[in-house]
Amino acid sequence: MSQKNHPAHYLMYDWLAPLYDLGVWLAALFLGGEEGLRGPVLRELEAGSGAARERRADMARPLEGRRVLEIFAGTATLSIGAASLGAKAVAVDVTAGMLRVASEKAHRAGAVVEFIRADAESLPFPDGSFDGVVVSLGLHETEGPLIPLIIKEAARVLRGGGRFVIFDFHRARGGAGFLQALFFAFFEGETAGAWVRTDIQKALMDAGFASFKRAFLKRGVFQLISVQKP
């Protein structure tokens, strides 16, 4: 792992890691459950794979043989889900505590996932290593100048035709926007506010991605984005 000055709240995740999944589960209760947040990410990844387009309706492992990288993996919920769908999953996070909890969780689930501690803006993989890259609720934790670097790294490690799927906050409006602002003030750092003001479509297009697609979830509080590497 490269030695960089990460935001101070990154350090909290080492000792918060054992409680992280509980916190996500409790927060997701107010949003219809965690499946409603994580499920669309994996389904978007499936939709971008040739296996998904050709699979039978009852096929249980639509990502069979696909190499999937999760950055900002945390406790690797998406990596474990991708592995259960047949993917060769790799989870990357900068926090040792999160990866330790993730490894234990994968073992309990019987999921085969490779865990690597590294920075998302400097991934330790050759060009074209993966069929898909996913990131869920990680980019809003990132200092603004690093986001283009992370996007370029995602493009670099993807194979041609591979998909990059992002799930994160969107700038909500009205009552939802007021509640989001309160949540950011008490539970998130300044990076979250900067993230929702980011022109993410431009950043992705500047990195060479194409086929931009975005859906808004939970009254515009979240956005699900997918793009393809030509």
C-alpha positions as CSV (number, residue, x, y, z in Angstrom):
1,M,0.0,0.0,0.0
2,S,1.3,3.4,-0.9
3,Q,1.7,5.8,2.0
4,K,-0.6,8.8,1.4
5,N,-2.3,11.3,3.7
6,H,-5.8,10.0,3.7
7,P,-8.7,11.9,5.3
8,A,-8.7,11.5,9.1
9,H,-12.0,9.6,9.1
10,Y,-10.3,6.7,7.2
11,L,-8.4,5.9,10.5
12,M,-11.7,5.4,12.3
13,Y,-12.6,2.5,10.1
14,D,-9.9,0.3,11.6
15,W,-11.7,0.3,14.9
16,L,-15.2,0.8,13.5
17,A,-14.9,-2.2,11.1
18,P,-16.5,-4.8,13.4
19,L,-19.6,-2.5,13.7
20,Y,-19.7,-1.3,10.1
21,D,-22.1,-3.9,8.8
22,L,-24.5,-3.3,11.7
23,G,-24.4,0.4,11.0
24,V,-25.2,-0.1,7.3
25,W,-28.0,-2.5,8.2
26,L,-29.6,-0.1,10.6
27,A,-29.3,2.9,8.2
28,A,-30.7,0.8,5.3
29,L,-33.8,0.0,7.4
30,F,-35.0,3.5,6.7
31,L,-34.4,3.0,2.9
32,G,-36.1,-0.3,2.4
33,G,-33.3,-2.6,3.4
34,E,-29.8,-3.2,2.2
35,E,-30.8,-5.4,-0.7
36,G,-32.5,-2.3,-2.2
37,L,-29.1,-0.5,-2.1
38,R,-26.6,-3.3,-3.0
39,G,-28.8,-5.4,-5.3
40,P,-29.0,-2.9,-8.2
41,V,-25.2,-2.6,-8.3
42,L,-24.8,-6.3,-9.0
43,R,-27.7,-6.5,-11.4
44,E,-26.1,-3.6,-13.4
45,L,-22.8,-5.5,-13.5
46,E,-24.7,-8.6,-14.7
47,A,-26.5,-6.6,-17.4
48,G,-23.1,-5.5,-18.8
49,S,-21.7,-9.0,-19.1
50,G,-22.1,-11.2,-22.2
51,A,-22.9,-14.0,-19.8
52,A,-25.9,-12.1,-18.5
53,R,-27.3,-11.4,-22.0
54,E,-27.0,-15.1,-23.0
55,R,-28.0,-16.8,-19.7
56,R,-31.2,-18.7,-19.3
57,A,-33.7,-17.1,-17.0
58,D,-33.0,-19.7,-14.3
59,M,-29.2,-19.5,-14.5
60,A,-27.9,-19.0,-10.9
61,R,-24.3,-17.9,-11.7
62,P,-24.6,-15.2,-14.3
63,L,-21.1,-13.8,-13.6
64,E,-19.4,-17.2,-14.0
65,G,-15.7,-16.8,-14.9
66,R,-15.9,-13.0,-14.9
67,R,-13.1,-11.1,-13.1
68,V,-14.7,-8.4,-10.9
69,L,-12.8,-5.8,-8.8
70,E,-14.4,-3.9,-5.9
71,I,-12.6,-0.8,-4.9
72,F,-13.3,0.9,-1.5
73,A,-14.6,-2.5,-0.7
74,G,-15.0,-2.0,3.1
75,T,-16.4,-5.3,4.4
76,A,-16.8,-6.5,0.8
77,T,-20.5,-7.1,0.6
78,L,-20.5,-6.6,-3.2
79,S,-17.4,-8.9,-3.7
80,I,-19.1,-11.6,-1.7
81,G,-22.3,-11.2,-3.7
82,A,-20.3,-11.2,-7.0
83,A,-18.5,-14.4,-5.9
84,S,-21.8,-16.1,-5.2
85,L,-22.8,-15.3,-8.8
86,G,-19.7,-17.0,-10.1
87,A,-17.3,-14.1,-10.4
88,K,-13.6,-14.3,-9.6
89,A,-13.8,-11.4,-7.1
90,V,-11.1,-9.2,-5.8
91,A,-11.7,-6.7,-3.0
92,V,-9.4,-3.7,-2.5
93,D,-9.5,-1.3,0.5
94,V,-6.9,0.9,2.2
95,T,-8.1,-0.1,5.7
96,A,-6.7,-3.2,7.3
97,G,-9.5,-3.4,9.8
98,M,-12.1,-3.5,7.1
99,L,-10.3,-6.2,5.1
100,R,-9.9,-8.3,8.2
101,V,-13.7,-8.2,8.9
102,A,-14.4,-8.7,5.2
103,S,-12.2,-11.8,5.1
104,E,-14.0,-13.3,8.1
105,K,-17.4,-12.5,6.5
106,A,-16.4,-14.2,3.2
107,H,-15.2,-17.3,5.1
108,R,-18.6,-17.5,6.9
109,A,-20.4,-17.1,3.6
110,G,-18.3,-19.8,1.8
111,A,-17.3,-17.1,-0.7
112,V,-13.9,-17.2,-2.5
113,V,-12.6,-13.5,-2.6
114,E,-9.1,-12.2,-2.9
115,F,-8.4,-9.3,-0.5
116,I,-5.7,-6.7,-1.2
117,R,-4.8,-3.6,0.8
118,A,-4.1,-0.8,-1.7
119,D,-5.1,2.7,-2.7
120,A,-7.8,3.0,-5.4
121,E,-5.8,5.6,-7.2
122,S,-2.8,3.3,-7.6
123,L,-4.1,-0.2,-8.2
124,P,-1.5,-3.1,-8.2
125,F,-2.9,-4.8,-11.3
126,P,-1.8,-4.9,-14.9
127,D,-3.8,-3.2,-17.6
128,G,-7.0,-5.0,-18.7
129,S,-7.1,-7.3,-15.7
130,F,-10.9,-7.2,-15.0
131,D,-14.2,-7.6,-16.8
132,G,-16.0,-5.3,-14.3
133,V,-15.1,-2.7,-11.6
134,V,-17.6,-1.7,-8.9
135,V,-17.5,0.9,-6.1
136,S,-20.3,1.4,-3.6
137,L,-20.5,4.4,-1.3
138,G,-16.8,4.9,-1.5
139,L,-16.1,7.9,-3.8
140,H,-17.9,10.3,-1.5
141,E,-15.2,9.6,1.1
142,T,-12.5,10.7,-1.3
143,E,-10.7,14.0,-1.7
144,G,-11.9,15.7,-4.9
145,P,-8.6,15.8,-6.8
146,L,-8.2,12.0,-6.4
147,I,-11.5,11.2,-8.1
148,P,-10.3,11.6,-11.7
149,L,-7.2,9.5,-10.8
150,I,-9.4,6.7,-9.4
151,I,-11.6,6.8,-12.5
152,K,-8.6,6.6,-14.8
153,E,-7.3,3.6,-12.8
154,A,-10.6,1.9,-13.1
155,A,-10.4,2.4,-16.9
156,R,-6.8,1.2,-17.0
157,V,-7.5,-2.2,-15.3
158,L,-10.7,-2.9,-17.3
159,R,-10.6,-4.9,-20.4
160,G,-12.3,-3.5,-23.6
161,G,-16.0,-3.9,-23.2
162,G,-15.8,-4.0,-19.4
163,R,-18.1,-2.0,-17.2
164,F,-17.5,0.4,-14.3
165,V,-20.5,0.6,-11.9
166,I,-20.7,3.3,-9.3
167,F,-23.3,3.5,-6.5
168,D,-23.1,6.6,-4.3
169,F,-24.9,9.7,-3.1
170,H,-26.6,12.1,-5.4
171,R,-27.5,15.7,-4.5
172,A,-31.1,15.3,-3.3
173,R,-33.7,18.1,-3.5
174,G,-36.6,19.2,-1.3
175,G,-37.2,17.4,2.0
176,A,-34.9,14.6,1.0
177,G,-32.2,17.2,0.4
178,F,-32.6,18.7,3.8
179,L,-32.3,15.4,5.5
180,Q,-29.3,14.5,3.4
181,A,-27.6,17.8,4.4
182,L,-28.2,17.0,8.0
183,F,-26.8,13.5,7.6
184,F,-23.7,14.9,5.9
185,A,-23.2,17.4,8.6
186,F,-23.3,14.9,11.4
187,F,-22.0,11.7,9.9
188,E,-19.9,12.5,6.8
189,G,-16.9,14.7,6.1
190,E,-16.6,17.6,3.7
191,T,-15.8,15.2,0.9
192,A,-19.4,14.1,0.7
193,G,-20.7,17.6,0.0
194,A,-18.0,18.0,-2.7
195,W,-18.9,14.7,-4.2
196,V,-22.5,15.5,-4.9
197,R,-21.4,18.7,-6.7
198,T,-19.0,16.8,-8.9
199,D,-19.8,16.5,-12.6
200,I,-19.2,12.7,-12.6
201,Q,-20.4,12.3,-16.2
202,K,-17.7,14.6,-17.5
203,A,-15.0,12.9,-15.3
204,L,-16.0,9.5,-16.7
205,M,-16.1,10.7,-20.3
206,D,-12.7,12.5,-19.9
207,A,-11.3,9.1,-18.8
208,G,-12.4,7.5,-22.0
209,F,-15.5,5.7,-20.9
210,A,-18.6,5.5,-23.1
211,S,-22.3,4.5,-22.8
212,F,-23.0,6.6,-19.7
213,K,-26.2,5.4,-17.9
214,R,-27.6,6.8,-14.6
215,A,-30.6,6.0,-12.5
216,F,-31.7,7.8,-9.4
217,L,-32.8,5.8,-6.3
218,K,-34.6,6.6,-3.1
219,R,-36.0,9.9,-4.1
220,G,-32.8,11.1,-5.7
221,V,-30.7,10.5,-2.6
222,F,-28.5,7.9,-4.5
223,Q,-27.3,7.5,-8.0
224,L,-26.4,4.3,-9.9
225,I,-24.1,4.9,-12.7
226,S,-22.6,2.5,-15.3
227,V,-20.2,3.1,-18.1
228,Q,-18.3,0.9,-20.6
229,K,-14.7,0.9,-21.7
230,P,-14.7,0.9,-25.5
